[in-house]
Amino acid sequence: VVMAKVVKDFTTLNQQDGGNPLLPVDTNGNSTKVNKMSVLNHKWLIIDFFGEGIVGELIIMYEYNPDTTTKFTVLDTVIY
């Protein structure tokens, strides 16, 4: 139940106009897309992303709260 809500809250960010604000933009200024999301534990996610001319990963800390939207904080970004 917890992971389902975390994934749902993150996916909701992907649906925003202009894309997910946690993800970097590609070389054309467009938002990048999530290729894969891995839940490491009760605090961290790794997001594999791609876009035009850019691929990489984010490590994101999340704070789950059953009564509000999950809070996400980007800790680091690696671009390959």
The 8 nearest C-alpha neighbors of each residue, nearest first, counted from 0:
[[1, 3, 2, 4, 5, 65, 6, 7],
 [2, 0, 4, 3, 5, 63, 65, 6],
 [3, 1, 5, 4, 0, 6, 38, 7],
 [2, 4, 0, 6, 1, 5, 7, 8],
 [3, 5, 7, 1, 2, 6, 8, 0],
 [6, 4, 2, 8, 7, 3, 69, 9],
 [5, 7, 9, 3, 4, 8, 10, 2],
 [6, 8, 4, 10, 5, 9, 3, 11],
 [7, 9, 11, 5, 10, 6, 4, 69],
 [10, 8, 6, 12, 11, 7, 5, 13],
 [11, 9, 7, 13, 12, 8, 6, 14],
 [10, 12, 8, 14, 13, 9, 7, 15],
 [11, 13, 19, 9, 10, 14, 15, 8],
 [12, 14, 19, 10, 18, 11, 15, 9],
 [13, 15, 11, 12, 18, 16, 10, 19],
 [16, 14, 18, 12, 13, 17, 19, 11],
 [17, 15, 18, 14, 19, 13, 12, 20],
 [16, 18, 15, 30, 19, 29, 20, 14],
 [19, 17, 15, 13, 30, 16, 20, 14],
 [18, 20, 13, 12, 21, 22, 15, 17],
 [21, 19, 22, 18, 12, 23, 17, 13],
 [22, 20, 19, 23, 73, 72, 71, 12],
 [23, 21, 20, 19, 31, 24, 30, 32],
 [24, 22, 31, 30, 25, 21, 20, 19],
 [23, 25, 30, 29, 28, 31, 22, 26],
 [26, 24, 50, 28, 29, 51, 27, 53],
 [25, 27, 28, 52, 51, 24, 53, 29],
 [28, 26, 25, 29, 51, 24, 52, 30],
 [27, 29, 25, 24, 26, 30, 31, 23],
 [30, 28, 24, 25, 27, 31, 26, 17],
 [29, 31, 24, 18, 25, 23, 17, 28],
 [30, 32, 50, 49, 24, 25, 23, 22],
 [31, 33, 48, 49, 50, 34, 30, 22],
 [34, 32, 48, 35, 47, 49, 46, 31],
 [33, 35, 48, 47, 32, 49, 36, 46],
 [36, 34, 47, 33, 46, 37, 48, 45],
 [35, 37, 46, 45, 47, 38, 44, 34],
 [38, 36, 45, 44, 39, 46, 35, 47],
 [37, 39, 44, 40, 43, 45, 36, 41],
 [40, 38, 43, 44, 37, 45, 41, 42],
 [39, 41, 42, 38, 43, 44, 37, 2],
 [40, 42, 43, 39, 38, 61, 63, 2],
 [43, 41, 61, 40, 60, 62, 44, 39],
 [44, 42, 60, 39, 59, 40, 61, 38],
 [43, 45, 38, 59, 39, 37, 58, 46],
 [46, 44, 58, 37, 57, 36, 59, 38],
 [45, 47, 36, 57, 56, 35, 48, 44],
 [46, 48, 56, 35, 34, 55, 33, 36],
 [49, 47, 33, 34, 32, 55, 54, 56],
 [50, 48, 54, 32, 31, 53, 55, 34],
 [49, 51, 31, 53, 25, 52, 32, 54],
 [50, 52, 25, 53, 26, 27, 49, 31],
 [51, 53, 26, 50, 25, 54, 49, 27],
 [54, 52, 50, 51, 49, 25, 55, 26],
 [55, 53, 49, 48, 79, 78, 50, 52],
 [54, 56, 78, 77, 79, 48, 47, 49],
 [55, 57, 47, 77, 46, 76, 48, 78],
 [58, 56, 76, 46, 45, 75, 59, 77],
 [57, 59, 45, 75, 74, 44, 73, 46],
 [60, 58, 73, 44, 74, 72, 43, 57],
 [59, 61, 43, 72, 42, 71, 73, 44],
 [60, 62, 71, 42, 70, 43, 63, 72],
 [63, 61, 70, 69, 64, 71, 42, 60],
 [64, 62, 69, 61, 65, 70, 5, 1],
 [63, 65, 66, 67, 69, 62, 68, 70],
 [66, 64, 67, 63, 68, 1, 69, 4],
 [65, 67, 64, 68, 63, 69, 4, 1],
 [68, 66, 64, 65, 69, 63, 70, 8],
 [67, 69, 70, 8, 64, 66, 63, 65],
 [68, 70, 63, 62, 64, 8, 5, 67],
 [69, 71, 62, 61, 68, 63, 72, 64],
 [72, 70, 61, 60, 59, 69, 62, 73],
 [71, 73, 60, 59, 74, 61, 70, 21],
 [74, 72, 59, 75, 58, 60, 71, 21],
 [73, 75, 59, 58, 72, 60, 76, 57],
 [76, 74, 58, 57, 73, 77, 59, 56],
 [75, 77, 57, 56, 78, 58, 74, 55],
 [76, 78, 56, 55, 57, 79, 75, 54],
 [79, 77, 55, 54, 76, 56, 53, 57],
 [78, 55, 54, 77, 53, 56, 76, 52]]
